[in-house]
Every structure is written in C-alpha cells, then in structure tokens.
Amino acid sequence: MNILRRAVRAELDGWVSLLRWAGRRPDVEAGGRAFAYRGPMLPPLIVFTGLSALEVVAVDVIVPWSPAFTWLRVLLLATGVWGVLFALGILAGVTVHPHVVGPAGLRVRAGRAVDLTVPWAAVDRVRQVRRTRDGRSLQVDDGVLHLPVGNQTTVEVLLREPVVVDLLRHGTVTLSAVHLHADDAAGLVGAVRARCPERR
C-alpha cells in the first residue's frame, strides 16, 4: 500500500510540475535567488525521454494495423506516451522547484518531495565541498541530510545547533548539517554568505 501511495504521489507531482513548467511559473518566492541542481540528471533524462519517444514511433511501425491488434496498439502507444510525460514530469519537477536563497533562509529542494527552509539564524557555516554519496536521493545519516544528485553533493551547510525539521513525506528528523548539490555551487555559497556575512 505504501508503494502504491508513493507511486500516486510521484505521478501527481509530475503533473503539477508540468503545469508549472508550461506556465513558466517556477516556485521561487519574491526576493529569492534560484539555484538549479538538475545538471547531472539531464543526460539520463534526455536519453530516457528520447527512448520513450522512439518507442511510440516503433509501435506505430511494428505492430500490425489489423483490427485484431487494435487493443495492443492502443496499450503500447498509451504506455509510450506516459513514459515520455513521466520523464518530462521529473525534469519539470527539478526545474520549477530549485534551491532558493531567499529572505527567510536557504530553501533546500528535491523536486516536490523535499522542501526545507533553513532559517538564516540557524546557519553557522557554508562551504563548497564535493562529496560522493551512493544510494537514494535523500538520506539522513548521523544528523546530516544528504541530497545528492548524480551521486554527489557540492555544498555543505553546517547549523549552529541541532534543528528539528519536518521533511514532508520523510518524517521529522533532527539535523546538524545539510549536504546538497547545486549546479552553481560557488554562486550558492556566495549568495548564502552575503545573507549572513558574519558566519562564513
């Protein structure tokens, strides 16, 4: 049941993100500066989307046009179109839900699955550090939230003291640091330091 619930959420997230993308409405608050994290995802997503589109064409060419195979053509075409839209939904999610350096703090995102704002008062230090991390796209280990993209994080945010946060679908956890990926890691670090210059 839990797997089904996650699948439904992922599907809904994709459609919501696609609508935002089509309307050119990124989820960035007024006064905020957006930082993308989709760079490492782009090549595999482009390949997956392209293969799904080719599958639609292949079905049209390979499956006979006989009335006996109409059901099969419809099923395969629907699956192919869904695959294209699903891949585009993932891409839209990481595009319209970027990390944001805003008035209230650093807003850390992972599509619609993670939306965490670290208040400026809680930030101790921030620096550009490249780390490799295998496994899921969200991990909490010894009070550190890891949000790798392409198995890597590029920014380390240390907190002044442990903070209890709600990670939406992932429950409540106590964090002492956040490791995330940003395509422009140096830019994000500079923007954070500009908001709290006394804490480097």
C-alpha positions in Angstrom: 0.0 0.0 0.0 2.9 2.3 0.9 4.5 1.7 -2.5 1.2 2.4 -4.3 0.8 5.7 -2.3 4.3 6.8 -3.3 3.6 6.0 -7.0 0.4 8.0 -6.9 2.3 10.9 -5.3 5.1 10.8 -7.8 2.5 10.8 -10.7 0.6 13.8 -9.2 3.9 15.6 -8.5 4.9 15.2 -12.2 1.6 16.6 -13.5 1.7 19.6 -11.1 5.3 20.3 -12.1 4.5 20.0 -15.8 1.7 22.6 -15.4 4.0 25.0 -13.6 6.7 24.4 -16.3 4.2 25.0 -19.1 3.0 28.2 -17.4 6.6 29.3 -16.7 5.9 29.7 -13.0 8.9 28.4 -11.0 8.2 28.1 -7.3 10.6 30.9 -6.1 9.4 33.5 -3.6 9.7 37.2 -4.1 13.3 38.4 -3.4 14.7 34.9 -3.7 17.5 33.7 -5.9 17.1 30.3 -7.6 19.9 27.7 -7.9 19.4 24.7 -10.2 20.5 21.2 -9.3 19.4 19.3 -12.3 22.7 19.2 -14.2 23.7 15.6 -13.5 20.2 14.4 -14.2 19.9 16.0 -17.7 21.8 13.4 -19.7 19.9 10.3 -18.4 16.6 12.1 -18.5 17.1 13.2 -22.1 18.1 9.6 -23.1 15.1 8.1 -21.3 12.7 10.7 -22.9 14.2 10.1 -26.3 13.9 6.3 -26.0 10.3 6.6 -24.8 9.5 8.8 -27.8 11.2 6.3 -30.1 9.1 3.5 -28.6 5.9 5.4 -29.6 7.2 5.6 -33.2 8.3 1.9 -33.1 4.8 0.8 -32.0 3.3 2.6 -34.9 5.7 0.9 -37.4 6.0 -2.6 -35.9 2.5 -3.5 -34.6 0.1 -4.5 -37.5 -2.7 -2.2 -38.3 -5.1 -5.2 -38.3 -8.3 -4.7 -36.1 -7.3 -7.7 -34.2 -4.3 -5.8 -32.8 -6.0 -2.5 -32.1 -6.1 -3.2 -28.3 -2.3 -3.9 -28.4 -1.5 -0.8 -30.4 -3.6 1.4 -28.0 -2.0 -0.2 -24.9 1.6 0.2 -26.2 1.0 3.7 -27.5 -0.5 4.8 -24.2 2.4 3.3 -22.3 4.9 5.1 -24.6 3.2 8.5 -24.3 3.0 8.0 -20.5 6.8 7.2 -20.4 7.5 10.5 -22.2 5.3 12.5 -19.9 6.7 10.8 -16.8 10.3 11.7 -17.8 9.2 15.3 -18.6 7.5 15.5 -15.3 10.7 14.6 -13.4 12.6 17.2 -15.4 9.9 19.7 -14.8 10.0 19.0 -11.0 13.7 19.7 -10.6 13.4 22.7 -12.9 10.5 24.6 -11.3 11.4 23.7 -7.7 15.0 24.9 -7.4 17.0 25.6 -4.2 16.3 29.2 -3.2 18.4 31.8 -1.3 15.6 34.0 0.0 14.7 36.5 2.7 13.7 33.8 5.2 16.6 31.5 4.7 18.0 28.8 2.4 15.2 26.8 0.9 16.5 23.3 0.0 14.6 21.3 -2.5 14.4 17.9 -4.2 11.5 18.4 -6.7 8.3 18.4 -4.7 9.5 15.6 -2.4 11.6 17.8 -0.2 11.0 21.4 0.7 13.0 22.6 3.7 13.8 26.1 4.7 16.9 26.6 6.9 16.5 30.0 8.7 19.4 32.3 8.5 19.7 32.4 12.2 20.4 28.6 12.2 23.2 28.7 9.6 26.7 28.5 11.1 28.9 28.0 8.1 28.6 27.2 4.4 31.3 26.0 2.0 31.8 24.4 -1.3 32.7 20.7 -0.8 32.3 17.9 -3.4 31.4 14.6 -1.9 30.3 11.3 -3.4 27.2 9.6 -2.0 25.8 6.3 -3.2 22.2 5.2 -2.8 18.9 7.1 -2.6 18.4 10.7 -3.5 17.6 11.5 0.2 19.5 10.2 3.1 19.8 11.2 6.8 22.9 9.9 8.5 24.0 11.0 12.0 22.1 14.2 11.8 23.3 15.1 8.3 20.7 15.4 5.5 22.3 14.3 2.2 20.5 15.3 -1.0 22.9 14.0 -3.7 22.2 14.5 -7.4 24.1 12.1 -9.7 25.6 10.5 -6.5 27.3 13.8 -5.5 26.8 16.8 -3.2 28.7 20.1 -3.8 27.6 22.3 -0.9 27.9 21.8 2.9 25.7 23.8 5.3 26.6 23.5 9.0 24.0 24.5 11.5 24.7 26.4 14.7 22.8 23.8 16.8 20.7 20.7 16.0 17.4 21.7 14.4 14.2 19.5 14.3 12.7 19.7 10.8 9.8 18.1 9.0 10.9 16.5 5.7 7.3 16.3 4.4 6.9 12.6 3.4 10.1 11.5 5.1 9.0 12.4 8.7 10.6 14.6 11.4 14.3 14.4 11.9 17.0 16.3 13.9 19.7 17.9 11.7 23.1 19.4 12.4 24.1 19.8 8.7 22.8 19.7 5.2 24.8 18.4 2.2 23.2 19.3 -1.2 24.0 19.6 -4.8 23.9 22.9 -6.8 25.0 23.2 -10.4 26.5 26.6 -9.4 27.8 25.6 -6.0 30.2 28.7 -5.8 27.3 31.0 -6.6 25.0 29.4 -4.0 27.7 29.6 -1.3 28.4 33.3 -2.2 24.7 34.1 -2.0 24.3 32.4 1.4 27.4 34.2 2.8 26.0 37.5 1.5 22.8 37.0 3.6 24.8 36.1 6.7 28.3 37.6 6.2 29.3 37.3 9.9 29.1 33.5 9.5 31.5 32.1 6.9 
